[in-house]
Amino acid sequence: MADAAPLLRVRDLARSFDVSRPWLNRVIERVPRQFLRAVDGVDFEIARGRTFSLVGESGSGKSTVARLIVGLHAPTRGTVEFEGRDFVRLPPADKQVLRRRMQMIFQDPYASLNPRWRVAAIVAEPIRAHGLIAGRRALRQRVDELLRQVGLAPADGDKFPHEFSGGQRQRISIARALASAPEFLICDEPTSALDVSVQAQILNLMKDLQRRLGLTYLFISHNLAVVAHMSDEVGVMYLGAIVEHAPARTLFARPRHPYTRLLLDTVPDLSLTGAARAPVAGEVPNPIDPPSGCAFHPRCPHADARCRTERPVPLVAADGARVACHAVAEGRI
């Protein structure tokens, strides 16, 4: 049973990138500096042993949130608390200690593994970096144990990444992520580059490892079918903000935000009910020049004058869902 206390708490997290043209060009052309708002006021928390998923189209800011949490980017504002400690403002030595307890599984199993290293060296790298095990024999025993844990053989440690299939490479990536004995894993589209049958194997492996090791996941995906299988809670992101946040069962049984409903219409209907489906119309707006008011209003069939001028505030429903939508708040949908 998961502990009720949050392992990770994110508050008002935001990140803007300066994408301005060079200074001389701006002076000559008399144009101001430009900023891209990749993440804009994200809030969520994850309890120990649970899975929180971020879902949305490409460009919604999901991967930027992941990079902010692990410290690859510094936030423009907001906090990232790990066990109540603000990771962003910790001294470098303390950050290094916490980094051992959080790891990432990357999207592309072909690009995330060093092709010149044998698998044993790849899996052992976090152990060496954090000084967790001394001695070559003890290190190899730990690597063999990790390979068995993800369904590979110890002999696979002597091979190179190109000798494996995509699913096997992702198993190697998972073994590497587990090498430092982390408690928190960020899974950034870990199955999107794999065949459907292989995706199921990797997802089942991750669920099994979570049960056995008590892992906590931040799962990032654009695939709602995958998210439904993995998640305890789901946050739906659009243009850098979470527009709907709810327990997974609640969100899939009763989606409220128009964007969530449009995303769910893209999930294949295996029951072949023949129900009418509305495709996701339009594209994610330019984050350098976002729409006024609700960012989704140019694509929303329920938008009115208020949606075009006033940004909605997330409201909490009786079942615990949080939705940022004027049409929902006013009872129009």
Number of C-alpha atoms within 10 A of each C-alpha: 8 12 10 11 13 18 19 22 20 19 15 16 22 23 23 18 13 11 11 14 13 9 12 9 11 13 11 8 9 9 12 11 12 14 15 16 21 21 29 21 15 21 18 18 18 23 18 21 21 25 24 26 29 26 25 23 17 14 18 24 25 30 20 18 24 20 16 20 24 19 15 10 14 16 21 15 15 19 22 25 19 21 14 12 14 16 21 21 13 12 9 11 8 11 16 12 11 19 16 21 16 21 24 22 23 20 20 19 23 18 9 13 22 14 14 11 14 17 27 24 20 23 28 22 17 19 22 15 10 13 10 13 15 10 7 9 10 11 18 18 12 18 25 21 16 25 25 14 16 21 13 17 13 17 11 18 21 12 13 19 23 14 11 14 14 20 19 18 21 28 24 27 26 28 26 27 25 28 24 24 17 19 20 28 21 25 22 22 20 23 26 15 16 18 11 10 9 17 19 15 13 20 16 14 17 19 16 14 16 19 14 9 13 17 22 24 28 22 24 25 23 20 18 21 14 20 21 16 13 21 20 19 24 30 28 24 24 25 25 24 24 27 26 25 27 24 17 23 14 16 22 17 8 13 21 22 22 22 23 23 18 17 20 21 17 15 12 9 12 6 6 7 7 7 8 7 12 12 12 16 11 9 12 17 17 12 19 15 11 15 17 14 15 22 24 23 21 18 16 18 11 15 17 12 9 14 21 16 14 13 16 18 14 17 16 15 11 7 9 12 22 21 24 21 26 23 18 15 16 8 7 8 12
